[in-house]
Amino acid sequence: MPDAAPPPELTTARLLLRPLGLADADAIQRIFAQWDVVRFLADQVPWPYPDDGARQYIEQAALPAVRRGTQWHWSIRTRAQPDQLIGVISLMDDDPSNNRGFWLDPAQQGLGYMTEACAAATAYWFGVLEKPVLRAPKAIANTASRRISESSGMRCVATEERGLVSGRHACEIWEITRDEWMARQAGSPTAEFVPD
């Protein structure tokens, strides 16, 4: 079976979502290795973050999954500064309870960028990939991430304990179906952005 093509670049009013590549490793290494970025991520993320952690992740995990056609990864950049990576957003079709993940430079939080990036990635998930449901787990304590899910029409469907970088946490599984997403698009032609 031939390798799947990388995802296309996605654009929003303020952002460029470019397919993740090895050239992004240095920027990710600088930004990602911060406690405020990783503390609510799954405990598969090594901590302390190794000096070559970003390169290893891109080379050995992200890009192989893209080639298999089971994951899609984008760097997040503003249109105003397209050469500056500020975060990453991913879609995953290899874990039924975790289809979307993201992180953002703490210096860029609170501006609604992740809400905007999530809207674009979710539109790709449902509109292009035509997946039936999108699920995203998150720590209950991660209120900014929960607000993004709430504002996009997702609902909490389960609660469970999960291992995160910062330890065991009560987590919620948030979900929206393709039918629910399509109904929201029909009723709201313009995207709604809220602070992260």
N, C-alpha and C positions, 0 to 999 in steps of 0.2 A: 504494500500500500504506500503511495507517495506521501511525502510530508504535507501536512496541512499548511496553507498559506498563513502568514502572519495577519493579525487583524488590521483593518484600515485605520488611518488617522481619523479621529472624531473631533468635531469642533462644536463649541458652544459660544454663547455671546462673549464670554471673557476668557475661555480656555482652549488649549490645544491638548488633545490626548493622543500622544504618539506611541506607536508600538514599542514596547520595551526592547532594548538591545544592550549588548556588552558595552557600548560607549556610555551607557548610563551608570555604570558601576561606580565610578569615582564619586559622582554627585550623590548617589544613594548612600554610599559608605559614609560620607560626611554628615548627611542629614539623619539617616535612619538610626545610627548608634546613639540615640538619646532615650533616656528612661521615659520621657513623656510621649515618645512615639511608640515604644514597644510594650509598655506595661500591660496593655489590654489585648495584646496579640496572643495567638495560640502558643503554647509552650514548646512547639517545635522550633521556634526562633531561638537560636543559641544566645545566652546572655552570661557574662559579658560578650558583646558582639565581636567576633574575630576580625582581625585586620583585613582579611580578604573575604569577609562574609557576603558582601554584595555581589562580588564577581562569582563566587561559588554558587550563590542562589540563582543568579541569572543563567549561568552556564550549565549547571547540573540539575536544576529544578524547573525554572520558568520556561526557558526556551525549549527543552525537550517536551514539556507538556503542551506548548503551543504547536510544535511539530506533530504531536499525536492528535491534535484537534480537541483536546479536553480542557484547555485553559486559554485565556486571552488576557494579556497584560499590557497596560499602557502607562507611560510616564505622564504626569500632569504638569503642564506649563501654562503660564498666562500668555495671552496674545500680546500683552505689552512687553513681556520679556521671554520670548519663545526659546531662548537658549538656556534658560534657568529652570532646571527641574525642581518642582516644589512638593512632589508626592508621587504616589503610585496607586492605581486602581486595577483590580483584577476580577475576572469572572472565571468560575470553576465549575466544570460539569462532571467532576470525578468524586464529589462528596455530596450526597443528597441533602445534607443539612447545612451546607456552607457553599453558596454559589457566588458570593461577592465579598471581597475584602478590600480594604484601602488603608492608607496612612497619608498624613500631610505634615509638612514642616510646621512645627509649633508657631513659628513666626508668621505663618500664613493662615492660621486658624482664626475663626470668628468672622470671616469675610464672605461666607457662603460658597466658597470654591468647591468644597466636597459635596455639597448638595447638588451643585451644577454638574460636577463630574459623575455623580451617581445617576442623575437623570439621563445623561448621555449613555453610560454603560448599560443601564437598565433598558433603555430604548434599543440598544444593540442586542441584548439578551432576548427580548421579546419580539422586536420588529424584524431583526435580521436572522438570528439563530432560531427563532420561533419556539423557544422553550416554554413549557406549560406553567412553570412556577419558579419563583426566585426566593431562596431562603438565605438568611444571614444571621449567624449567631453573634451575640454581643453581651459583654458583662453588664449586669444591671447598673453597676456603678459608672459605666461609661455613658453619661447622660448626653453628651454631644452626639455620639453615634446613634443613640436611641432617638433623639430629636430628628435626625435625618430620616430614619425609617418611618417615624410617625408622619412627618410632613409629606412623604412620598406615597402614603396610603397603605403602607405595610401594617400588619397587625401581629401581635405576639401570639404564637400558637403553642409554645411549650416553654417550660423552665427546667433547667438542669444545671448541675455543677460541672465546670470544665477547668482543665489545667491551662492557665495563662502564664505569661512570662513572670508576672507578679504573684503567682501562686494560684491556689484553687479559688474560684469565684462562682457565685450564683450567676447564671447566664440565661438569656432569653433567646429563643429562636423566633425571628421575625419573618413574615412571609407575605408575598403578594402573588396572585395568579395572573396569567396572561390576560384572561378575560377581565379581571379587575383593573389591570393596568390599562387595557384598551378602553374601558369605560371611562376611566379618568382622563385619558387623552381626548376622547370625544367631548367630554364636558369641560375641558380646560385647555384651550388651544395654546396658551402661553405657559411656559414653565414657571414654577413657583420656587423661589430661592429663599432659604432661611439661614440665619447664621449657624455655623457649625458649632 
